[in-house]
Amino acid sequence: MSTITKPNHIGRNISRIRELKDMKQEALAQALGTNQQAISAMENSETIDEEKLKLVAKALGISVEAIKNFSEESVFNYFNTFNDNSQGTIGNHDGNYHCTFNPLDKVVELYERLVQAEKDKNEYLEKLYKGK
C-alpha cells in the first residue's frame, strides 16, 4: 500500500469551492471578466499562475491559501463540528440559524452588475454605430 499523496489539483479545488458556494461557472466568469469556457479550462488545470489565483480567490470571497489547502475532508470536519456542538438531536434544536449575509444586498449587487453590463453593452454598440 502506497503512502504517496496525490498532488493538490488547484483547478479542481476552485471547482469544488465554487460548487459549495452554489456559484455557476458563468457567474465566476462574469466576476473575472472572462467566459465560461475559460473557467472550465482553468478548473481542469492542475496549476494556475499566482496572479490569476488571487483574482479567483477575490471573486470567490476567500483567500488564496483556502484554495491551495482545500480538501473535501476539511469541509466535512468543519460541518461535523456543528453537529458535535449541537444540543439534542435533529429536529430538537433551538432554531437559532443565522444567515451570514443580507439577501437583499446580494440582489442589489446583482442588479447593479446587470445595469453596468447593459451600460457597457450600449457604449460598445454606440461606438460600433459611430464607426460606420
N, C-alpha and C positions, 0 to 999 in steps of 0.2 A: 504494500500500500504506500503510495507516494504522499509526501507532506508538502510538495511544491504547491504554492498558491498561484492561482492564475492572475495575470496582470490586471490592474484596475482599468476597466474599459470606460473612459470618460464619456464617450458618446452615449453609451448605454445608461450611465448614471444620470446624464441630463434627461434622457428619455423617461426614466423611471420617476425622477423628481417632477418633471413636467406632468406626467400622468397622475402622480399623487396630488398635485396641486389642481387637478382637473382642468388642465390647460391643453388646448389642441395645438398641433404644430403650426397652424395658420396664425394663431394668436401670438405665439412666440416669434414667428417670422415677422409679424407686423411690429412687434416691440423692438426687433433688431433691424428693421428696415430692409428685410430680405424676403424671399419667397419660401413656400412650404417645401419645395424640392431641396433647397439649400439646408433647411433644418433636418430633413430626412437624411441627407448625405452626412451632415455633421453628427447626427445620432448614430450613424453606422461607423464613424471613425473612432479608432481606439485612442488616439491622442488628438488634442486640439491646442492651437497656439495660445499662449498666456493672455494676449490682448483680447482675443475672441472669447476666451473663457471668462474674463472679467465682465464683458458685456452681457454674456448669457447669465451669469450669476446675478447681475444687477436686474435683468429682465425678470428673472425668477424670484427675486427678492430674498436671495440667500448669499452666503459667502462662497468664494472660490474653494475654500477648504471643505465646505459642506459638499460640494460637487465631487472633489477629489476623494474624500473619505466616505462617501455614501456607500451604505451596504443595506441589503434587504434585512439582514439580521438586526441591525441597529434600529431600523424603523419598527420592527416587531417588538424589540425590547422597550422602545420608547412608549409604544401604545400599551404594552403589558403593564407598565408602571401605573397607568391609570386604573387598571383592573386590580392590581395588587394593593393599591392605596384606597380603594373604594370601600364604602361601608355597606354591608349586606350583599345581596345578590342582584342579578339583573331584574329590573322591574321594582326594586326596593331601594331607590336612590332618592336623594333629597331634591332632585330636579334642578340643580344649580349648574346648568350648562350655559357657558358664556361664549358668545360669538366674539372672535378676536378682531373683527373689523366691522365697520358700518356698511351694510349692503348698499345703502343709498349713496355713499361715497363712491363705491365701485360703479354704480350706474352712472353717476355724474362723470366720473373719469372716462368711462367708455363712450358716453355721449360726446364729451369734449374731443376725444380722439377721433370719433367719426366725423364730427364737424370739421376738424382740422384736415382730415383726409379729403373731405369734399372741397374745402378751400384750395388745397394743393392741386387737386384734380382740375378745378376750374381755372386756376392760374396757368397750369400746363396747357389746357385747351385754348385759353386766350392767346398764349404765346404762339401755339401752332397756327391759330387762325390769323394772327397778325403777320406771320411769316409768309403767308400765301399771297 
